[in-house]
Amino acid sequence: MTAAPLLAGVELGGTKIFVLRSRGRDIFQRETIATTSADETLGAAADILKSWWMEEPFAALGIASFGPLRLDRSAQDFGHMLPTPKPGWTGADIFGALTDGLPCPAAIDTDVNGAALAEMRWGAGAQSTPASNCLCYLTIGTGLGGGFALEGAPLHGAMHPEVGHILIRRAAGDDFAGACPFHGDCIEGLVSGPALARRFGVPGHQIAADDPRWDHVAHDIAQLVCTLLLTTAARQVLIGGGVGMGRADLLDRVRSKVVTQLNGYLSFVTPASIASIVRPPALGDQAGPLGAIALAWDALAGH
């Protein structure tokens, strides 16, 4: 039997990053670094990767990062961070900093695209019947991001998906202005963690499940889910992140509203099927780290 390859991954988030080693998909070592300045954070991660390489060279490296990112390999700024609200990170050469001096295949993508890829191969997509050939992974927390795995590959075009800034139809009577510095009441500006704190006056986890203001939040998330189902024909929309995975009661409300809002138009979305379509990630909080490993697999395979 052929031994599983030794792989390395980096999951880069807005507050912390994980530097990972795995045998195949089995992560056996994980180092955590606080996300501070770009130079300091990327330098610390690069040092770990180089020390691991000296100990035992890995076959490939996968990088799953918060965005927005330049993912066009023909672009001069490939692998760089595009304009971002995170201070000091705009223009950071993430791919270059982490791959410098490592003579192995490497791939970079958004953290949510990576998580979608891992869920399609090893999580919810692999468990569904039929196996999911189009899957969306949403994370709702400090921001709102969305990634897609389509026919076994992450979705790219002119950029990568930026579903957090979709504008949705608001619920009647909801006058919350939103919290996005770019668009106000885009979906991220309505339901992300900071948006909920502004909407409620206190962090969302302090608000009782039966508070009627959750109804507007569920409406907004359902509007996004309906938009994604109608535009991408995704078989599943997985909702992760602190808001997404932290409130099962909210997920139930979202499911009910998705069925109501679609009003029978998508025949595959029914009260009986909705729980398998709109659901938490099967890999839980490991979807992100395993997304970096999935990207390393693809780098090794030459995708």
C-alpha positions in Angstrom: 0.0 0.0 0.0 1.3 3.4 -1.0 1.9 5.6 2.1 -0.1 8.8 2.3 2.0 11.9 1.3 3.3 14.3 3.9 1.5 17.6 3.3 1.6 21.1 4.9 -1.2 23.7 5.1 -1.8 27.2 6.4 -5.2 28.4 7.4 -5.0 32.2 7.7 -7.8 33.9 9.6 -8.4 37.4 10.7 -7.6 36.6 14.4 -5.4 33.6 14.3 -3.7 31.2 11.8 -3.0 27.5 11.9 0.1 26.0 10.4 -0.6 22.3 9.8 1.1 19.0 8.9 -0.8 16.0 7.8 -0.4 12.5 6.4 -2.9 12.5 3.7 -5.9 14.1 5.2 -5.0 13.2 8.8 -3.7 16.3 10.5 -1.1 15.3 13.2 0.5 18.7 14.0 -0.9 22.1 14.4 0.7 25.4 15.5 -1.3 28.4 16.3 -0.2 32.0 15.6 -2.0 35.2 16.5 -2.8 37.4 13.4 -1.0 40.6 14.0 0.8 42.6 11.3 1.3 40.9 7.9 5.1 40.8 8.1 5.1 39.4 11.6 2.4 36.8 11.1 3.5 35.5 7.7 7.2 35.5 8.9 6.3 33.4 11.9 4.3 30.9 9.8 7.1 30.7 7.2 9.6 29.9 9.9 7.5 27.0 11.1 7.2 25.7 7.5 10.9 25.9 6.9 11.7 24.1 10.2 9.4 21.3 9.2 10.9 21.2 5.7 14.4 20.7 7.2 13.0 18.0 9.5 11.2 16.1 6.7 10.3 17.7 3.3 6.6 17.7 2.6 5.1 16.9 -0.8 3.0 20.0 -1.2 1.7 23.1 0.6 -1.9 24.5 0.7 -2.8 28.0 1.8 -6.4 28.9 2.7 -6.6 32.6 3.6 -9.1 35.2 4.4 -9.6 37.6 1.4 -10.0 39.2 -0.9 -7.2 37.6 -2.8 -5.7 37.8 -6.3 -6.0 34.2 -7.5 -5.2 34.7 -11.2 -1.7 33.0 -11.6 -1.0 35.2 -14.7 -1.4 38.4 -12.6 1.6 40.3 -11.4 0.1 40.4 -7.9 -0.9 36.7 -7.8 -1.3 35.6 -4.2 -1.5 39.1 -2.8 -4.2 40.5 -0.5 -6.5 42.9 -2.3 -7.9 46.0 -0.5 -9.2 44.8 2.9 -10.6 46.5 6.0 -7.9 44.7 8.0 -5.3 47.3 8.8 -1.9 46.7 7.2 -2.8 43.7 5.1 -3.7 45.3 1.8 -1.1 44.2 -0.7 0.5 41.6 1.5 2.2 38.9 -0.6 0.8 35.9 1.2 1.7 33.3 -1.4 5.2 34.6 -1.8 5.9 34.9 1.9 4.8 31.4 2.7 6.3 29.5 -0.3 9.7 31.3 -0.4 12.5 28.7 -0.1 10.1 25.7 -0.3 10.7 23.8 -3.6 7.4 22.0 -3.6 4.0 22.4 -5.4 1.8 25.0 -3.6 -1.7 26.3 -4.0 -3.6 29.3 -2.5 -7.3 30.0 -2.3 -9.8 31.6 0.0 -10.5 29.9 3.3 -14.1 29.4 2.4 -13.3 27.9 -1.0 -10.9 25.6 0.7 -13.6 24.6 3.3 -16.1 24.0 0.5 -13.6 21.7 -1.2 -12.9 19.7 2.0 -16.7 19.4 2.7 -17.3 18.1 -0.8 -14.6 15.5 -0.7 -14.7 14.4 3.0 -17.7 15.9 4.6 -21.3 16.8 3.8 -20.9 16.5 0.1 -19.4 13.0 0.3 -22.2 11.9 2.6 -25.1 13.2 0.5 -27.0 11.0 -2.0 -26.2 11.6 -4.7 -22.8 12.9 -3.8 -22.8 16.7 -4.1 -21.3 18.1 -7.3 -22.0 21.7 -6.4 -21.7 22.8 -2.8 -21.6 26.2 -1.0 -19.9 26.8 2.3 -20.9 29.9 4.2 -19.1 31.2 7.3 -21.0 33.7 9.5 -18.8 35.3 12.2 -16.7 38.4 12.3 -17.6 38.7 8.6 -19.6 36.7 6.1 -17.8 34.7 3.4 -18.9 32.1 0.9 -17.0 29.6 -1.1 -18.1 27.0 -3.7 -16.8 23.6 -4.8 -18.0 22.8 -8.3 -17.3 19.4 -9.9 -14.4 18.8 -7.5 -12.7 22.2 -7.8 -13.1 25.6 -6.1 -15.0 28.2 -8.1 -13.1 31.1 -9.7 -13.8 33.7 -12.3 -12.7 37.3 -12.5 -12.1 36.8 -8.8 -13.4 34.4 -6.2 -17.0 34.6 -4.9 -17.8 37.5 -2.6 -21.3 36.6 -1.4 -21.0 38.6 1.8 -21.7 41.7 -0.1 -24.9 40.6 -1.9 -27.8 42.9 -1.4 -31.0 41.1 -0.4 -34.7 42.1 -0.1 -35.2 43.3 3.5 -38.0 42.1 5.8 -41.0 44.4 6.1 -40.6 46.7 9.1 -36.8 46.1 9.5 -35.1 49.5 9.6 -31.6 48.4 10.7 -29.2 50.4 8.6 -26.5 47.7 8.5 -22.9 47.8 9.5 -20.8 47.2 6.3 -18.5 50.2 5.7 -18.9 49.6 1.9 -22.6 48.9 1.4 -24.4 49.3 4.7 -27.1 46.7 4.5 -25.5 44.0 2.4 -25.8 40.6 3.9 -22.6 40.9 5.9 -23.7 44.2 7.2 -26.9 42.7 8.4 -26.0 39.3 10.0 -22.2 39.2 10.8 -21.2 39.2 14.4 -20.4 42.9 14.5 -23.7 43.6 12.7 -25.7 41.6 15.3 -24.0 43.5 18.1 -25.0 46.8 16.5 -28.5 45.6 15.7 -29.1 44.2 19.2 -27.0 46.6 21.2 -25.1 43.6 22.8 -23.3 40.6 21.3 -25.7 38.1 19.6 -24.8 35.3 22.0 -26.4 37.3 24.8 -29.7 37.5 23.1 -32.4 34.9 24.0 -33.4 32.5 21.3 -37.0 33.6 21.5 -36.2 37.3 21.0 -38.4 38.4 18.0 -35.5 40.4 16.5 -34.0 37.0 15.4 -36.8 36.8 12.9 -35.3 39.6 10.8 -31.9 37.9 11.0 -33.3 34.6 9.9 -35.2 36.3 7.0 -32.0 37.9 5.8 -29.9 34.7 5.9 -32.8 32.8 4.2 -32.8 35.5 1.4 -29.1 34.8 0.8 -29.6 31.0 0.8 -32.5 31.4 -1.7 -30.3 33.6 -3.9 -27.5 31.0 -3.9 -29.8 28.0 -4.6 -31.4 29.9 -7.5 -28.2 31.2 -9.0 -25.8 28.2 -8.6 -28.1 25.2 -8.3 -26.0 24.1 -5.3 -27.1 20.8 -3.8 -26.2 22.0 -0.3 -25.5 25.3 1.5 -23.5 24.6 4.7 -23.5 27.4 7.3 -20.5 27.5 9.6 -18.7 30.1 11.7 -19.5 31.4 15.2 -23.0 32.6 14.3 -23.7 29.8 11.9 -22.8 26.9 14.1 -23.5 28.5 17.4 -27.3 28.8 17.1 -29.2 25.7 16.0 -32.4 27.5 16.7 -31.5 30.2 14.2 -30.7 27.5 11.6 -34.1 26.0 12.1 -35.7 29.4 11.5 -33.6 29.9 8.4 -34.7 26.6 6.9 -38.4 27.3 7.5 -38.1 30.7 5.8 -36.2 29.3 2.8 -39.0 26.9 2.1 -41.6 29.8 2.5 -39.6 32.3 0.4 -39.1 29.9 -2.5 -42.8 29.0 -2.4 -42.4 25.7 -4.2 -40.4 27.1 -7.1 -37.4 24.7 -6.6 -39.0 21.3 -6.5 -36.1 19.7 -4.7 -36.5 22.2 -1.7 -39.3 20.8 0.5 -40.0 20.7 4.2 -38.8 17.1 4.1 -35.5 17.8 2.3 -34.5 21.2 3.7 -32.6 19.9 6.7 -30.2 18.0 4.3 -29.8 21.0 2.0 -29.3 23.8 4.6 -27.2 22.4 7.3 -24.0 22.8 9.4 -20.7 21.6 7.9 -20.1 17.9 8.6 -16.5 18.5 9.4 -17.5 21.1 12.0 -14.6 23.5 12.9 -12.2 21.3 11.0 -13.5 22.3 7.6 -11.1 25.3 7.5 -7.9 23.4 8.4 -8.9 20.5 6.1 -9.5 23.1 3.4 -5.8 24.0 3.5 -4.9 20.3 3.2 -7.4 19.8 0.3 -5.6 22.6 -1.5 -2.2 20.9 -0.8 -3.7 17.7 -2.4 -4.7 19.7 -5.5 -1.2 21.3 -5.7 0.4 17.8 -5.5 -2.0 16.6 -8.3 -1.2 19.5 -10.5 -4.6 21.1 -10.5 
